[in-house]
Amino acid sequence: MALDRICELIIGENAEGLLVSGLDVDFNIERSLTFSENTAEFTIYNAKEETRKNVLKKDNNLVFRVGYSDEAVGVIFSGNIRESTTVKNGVDWETKIFAVTGVGTDGALLSQYISLSFSAETNLQDIVKNLSNLYGMVVYGLENADIVLQNGWVYTGLLGGAFRYVEDILKSNNKGIYRDLNEIVIFNKGENSKFNVAVLSLTGGLKNIQDITDKESASKTRLKFESLIMPQVQVNGLVNIKHPNVEGFFTVEKLTYSGNNYGGDFNMTGEVFE
């Protein structure tokens, strides 16, 4: 039913920073197959001076999770604060943050240096989600990584080393992983694995859809849609569109999220191709 929206903005030096709560937050986020287009803008209202100076500052990392209390909640942006400014607007202090994803323009993912910390009883799914969202990779078969790490996990080093750690855990549980620069696939060895694909339908939050195919170039079908925010829809991932005018599987090329945590819009627009 998509009730009770959830917005969690976590800011700090690693994946377990300070949860910015009790404050009104506006957001506008761009996700795309083009790395340079993966950006986020936040406006945070009336944060304390100490929070503005020590948390909402340049070079801190942030993770933004959204969803609904009765449905999916997931990370839609993870990256680094490049700019943070605060101004007085009437009676409100407005802190504006501009952030970018961790992916470098050269795409040299495995040589990126990262620092992560996860507490005891962390599920391996959370680690995989953090790694994938930090670098814009879609995950298939995440449900196959349901493994609890009793002692948690702390890691500082290259991204490639983090993935080797994940691979070793999966291997010891008779599971495997495939990855490239765009996607991760986790599977059960020796058996058929089921992968979840997000569905866009009128009964599931889809508001409208239009054909934006370039007819002159005879290219494959391209569509633009608007829906309520669905965190399970990911760039470079598959979606199953079920609409009276079009039905089938499409690849997500671009997503834009906009809204806030206090009411009003909570929308997602996207472009997909066949």
C-alpha positions, 0 to 999 in steps of 0.5 A: 500500500506504500504507507508511511514513507521512510527517509534515512540520511546517514552521514559520517566517515564510513557506512555507519555515520550519524542518522540525521533525524528529526529534521525536514529534508528535501532531496533531488537525486540523479542516477544514470549509466553515465557516471558523471550524472550520479549526483544528489542535492539535499536541503536540510532545515534548522540543523544545530550549529554543531551538526552543521560544522561537524556532520553536514560538511564537505568530504563526509560520506553519506547514504540515503535510504528511502521506502515505506514502512509496509514495503521495501526500503533501500539505498538510492544514493551513496557518495561523498559530500563535495559542497555544503553551505548554510544560509538563513532564509527567513526564520529557517537555517537551510543547509544545502548539500551537493554530493556525488557517487564514489565512482570515478570518471575513469571507472577504475572501480577495483582500485578505489580505496574504501573504509567500511564498518558494520556491527555484529549480526550484520547480514552479508546482504547489507555489505553487498548492498553498500558496495553496490550502491556506493559504486552504482552497480545493480545486484541480482540474487541479493536474496541468495546472500542471506548470511548473518555475520555474528562478529560484523565486519571492518574493512579498509583497503581497495574495493577489489579486496572487499569483493574478495572477502564477500566472495570467500564467504559466499564460497564457504556457503556453497554460493557464487558471485559474478561481477563486472563494472555494471552488475553483481549476480549472486547465485546458489551453486548446483541449483537454479537460483531465483532472481527478483525483478522489479515490477512497474504497474498502475496498481504498484505506484506507476503514474504514467508512461510515454514512448520516447523512441527515436522513430527516425533512427529505427532504434529499440523502444525507449520509454519514460515513466513516472511513479512513486519512489521504488527503491528496488528499481535500480539503474542498469537493472531490469524492470517488468512493465505492466501497462495497458499500452506496453508490457515487457522487460526493459533496462533502466538507463536513468532515474531521478528522485525528488521529494521530502520526508515531511509530505508532498511529492515522493516521486521517481521518473526514469528512462528505460530501453528494450 
